[in-house]
């Protein structure tokens, strides 16, 4: 599997580097974009142009990781710092270019990095699709845990959340947050797949959302998801999530976000992870291979990941 993946992925990157105009790559400091930059640098006879945006707040800032990659593969690296004061302008810009309600906040940094890259190149390769094709989101760990948690006796499934709730009350700070988070994970694990997904995907709890829209004519999200999943033939929730990501959130959220923001600045984006050969191959790879124990992106880590700086 590892060798097949590496060959397909390398060829996918090589094909998408065919260009008559200056090109480069978005480099976030994550595994996906860094792997693409690593392969581009091997294939290209000249330095790759890489583009990263950063934030003053260290918690959100990945520039140090992007720099490690840029230095290792000798790219022409460009950084741009996003300031909080520009938020209002960004929001107006997004509303104008999307022309419809769009709830993904990462459209803001995507707009910035697109505008920044467009000042230097006409086309970039991006890491979009990596989490979907490799089943790499943290929520996949949750599905794997839920399957194991539901094998426990009912008294344990009921007792563990109660114990966590009791233990968390006298403590404060990060320990209390982690205990409450663990309780929420246990509670959601006993739900069916669709309700579990909705509980994690919503920005607020569903009861609050329903109260906000109770006087409006809306398509209930539970009905929408149930209708959407009717065509899914998978019984295992891990693969149901894979189906949902590839069929719904990838085209309607992730790719829409990048397409609108890049085209706003006349920048072409290409996505090596979404080569149809790679998608078809990875869709048939067993979840134990995709995620060894609870390690995300096992296949990428053990192929292209071996070439990347260790902190990544």
N, C-alpha and C positions, 0 to 999 in steps of 0.2 A: 504493500500500500504506500509506504513512504517514498519508495523510488518512483512509482507511477505518479504520485502527486507532484513530486519535485520536477519530473520531466514535463508534465502538463503545464504546471505553473510557470516554469522557466520559458517554455514556448509561448505561453500566453503573454508574458511580459515582452518577449522579443517581437511578437507580431504587433503589439500596441506601441512599439517604439518607432514604427515606420512613419516617417513624417518629412514633409518638405519645409516645415517651419520650425522655429526654435521651440523646444519643449523642456519640461522638467517634471517635478513630482511634488505633491503635498507630502510633508514629513511631520507627523504629529509626535513622534517619540514612542508610538505604540508598535506592537509586533507586526501588524499588517503593512502599514506604510513603510516601515523600516525594512521589511523583507523585500518589498518591491524596489526600494532604493538600492539595496544590496545587489539584487539581480541586474538592475539597470547598469550599475557601475561595472559589473563583470562583462556585460554585453557591449557597452559603449566604449569607443576609443578616445572619448573626451569627457571631462568632468560633467556630472549631472547637476542641473540647476535645482536646488531644493528650497522649499518655502515653508516656514513655520511661523505661527503667531503665538504670542505669549501674553501672560497676565502678570500684574504686579503681585497678586496673591499667590503665594507659593503652592497652596493646595491645588490650584487649578493649572499651574504652570508646568509644562513638559519640555521647556526649551533645553534644559540640561541634558535630557535623554536624546532629544533630536540632535544636539551638538555632538554627542558621543558618536552617533551614526554618521553625521556629516564629516567628522574628523577621520573616522576609520575608513570611509570610502571616498575621501578627498573630493567632496562635492563643492560646488559654488553655492554656499549656504546663505540664505537671506532670512532675516528675522524682522517681525513687526509686532510692536506692543499695542494691545488693545486697551484703551482707557475707558473707565466707567462713564465718564462724561458724555461719551458718544452714543450712549444707549438709546436715547430718544430718537436721534437721527437714524440709527440702525433700524429701529422698529418701523419708522415711516417708510424706509427704503424697502423693507421686507413686505409690508402691506401693499406697496405699489407693485413690486415685481411678482408676487404670488397671485395677486388679484382674487384671492379667496382666503377664508380662515385657514391658518396653518399653525399648529401648536408645538412645533419642535423648536425649542430655544437654541439649539445648535446651528440653526440657520444664520444666526448673527455672526459667530466666528467663521462659518463657511463663506459668508459674504465678504468678510475682511480678507481672508486668505486668497479668495478668488480675485478680488480687486488688486491685491498686492502682487500676485503671480502674473496677472494680465499686463502689468507694467513692464514685465521682463520677457515673457514667453507667450505663445499662442495656444499651447496645449500642455496638459499635465496628466500624469498617471496618478490614480488615487487608490487608497486601500479599501474603498467602499465594497461591501459584499463579503468581506473576510469573516465577520462574525456570523453571518447567515450560512455561508458555504461550509465553514468549519465547525458550526454549532458552538460558537465561542463565547456567547453572552453568559454572564453569571447566572441568569435565570435557568440555563441548562443544568447547572449544578443543582439548582433547586428542584428541578424535575427528577433528577437522579436520586436526590435525597428523599423526595416525596415517595418514590417507588419503594425505597427501603423502609421508610418510616411506617408506611401502611402495612408492612409485614409484621409489625410489632403487635402484641396483644392489645385489645381495646383499652384495658385498664392503664397500660403504659402510655398510649396515645392521649388519654385524658389527663393522666397524672403528671406527665412531664411539663406541659404548659403551666399547670397550677403551681408546681414546684418552682419553676422559673419566675413566675409572677410574684410568689411569696418572697423568694430570695432577693429580688430586685428592689423591693420596697424600702429597705433600710439603707441601701447604698445610693451613691450619687455619681454624676459625671459619666465618663465613657463606659465604666463597668455596667452601670444601670442601663445605658443605651444598648450595650451589647446583649445583656440578658433579655431586655424587652424585644430586641431584634430576633433573638433566638426563639422566643416565645411566639412571635408573629410567624416565623418560618414554620414552626411546628403546627400552629393553628391552620395555616394555609395548606399544609401538606395533606390534611384530611379532606379538603375540598375536592370536587371533581376538576378536571383540567381547565375547563372554560372559566369557572368561577375563580380558580387560583390565578389564572392569567389576568383576569380583570382586576383582582385585588392588588396585583403587583403593578399593572400597567397604569392604573389611575393615579393622577397627581394628588387627589384627595380621596377619602373613602367614598364608596359608591352611594352611601346614604346621603352624604352632603351634596354630591353632584345631582342626585335625583331631586333633592329639595330645591336646588337652584333652578332646575328646568321644569318643575312640576306644572307650571302654567303655560308651557310652550308645547308646540307640536313637534315632538322629536321621535326619532326612530330609536327605541330602547337599545342600548348597547348590548344587552344580553341576547336580544333577538337577532341583532346584526351578526354577532359572533356565532350564534347557533346556526343561522342560515349559511354563513360563510363556511363553516366547518362540515356542512352536510356532505360535501364532495371529498372530504378527507377520508381515506380508507385505512389509515394507520390506527392501531389500537393503543400502542405504547405512547404515553404522553410526551416523551422525549422527541419522538418523530412527529407527533402532532404539532409540537412547537416549531420544529424545523419546517413543516408545511406552512404554518401560519406566517413565519418570518419570511420565507421565500416568496409566498404568494400575496401577502398583504402588506406587512410593514416595510419590506424592502422596496417594492415599487411605489407604494402610496406615501411613504414617509421619507426614507433614507435617500432614494434616488431622486425623488421629486425635489427634496431640499437642495441637493448638489446641482441638479440640472438647472433649476431656476436661478440659483445664486451665481453659478458659473456663466450661464448665458447672459445674465444681467451685465456682465463685463466682457462679453464676447470671448470667453475662454472655453476651449473644448476640454472636456474631461474624459478619460478612458479608464476602464475598470478591469484590470487583469483577473481579479477573483471571479468575475462573472462571465468568463469564457464558457460557452455552453458545454464543452467537453468536461471541464472541471466540475461544473455544477452536477452534471449527470453522473459523473464518477463518484463524487463525494456523497451524493444522496443515497448511494447504496453501501456506503462504508458503515460498519456496525458502530453503535455508540460507545462500546468498550474500547474501540480503537481511536475514535474521535476524542474521547475523554477518558484517559487512563486514570482510574480512581476518580479524583475530583480535579485533575489537572486540565485546565482549559487549553484548547488548540494544541493538543499533544503532537499532531502530525506536523504542524508548522514549526513547533519548538524543536523537533528532532530532525528537521531538514534544513530549511533556510535559517532557522533560529540559531543553529550552531555557528553561523558566520557572524552573528550580531554581538555587540558588546554585552558582557555578562549582566550589567544592571537591568537590561531590558527583559 
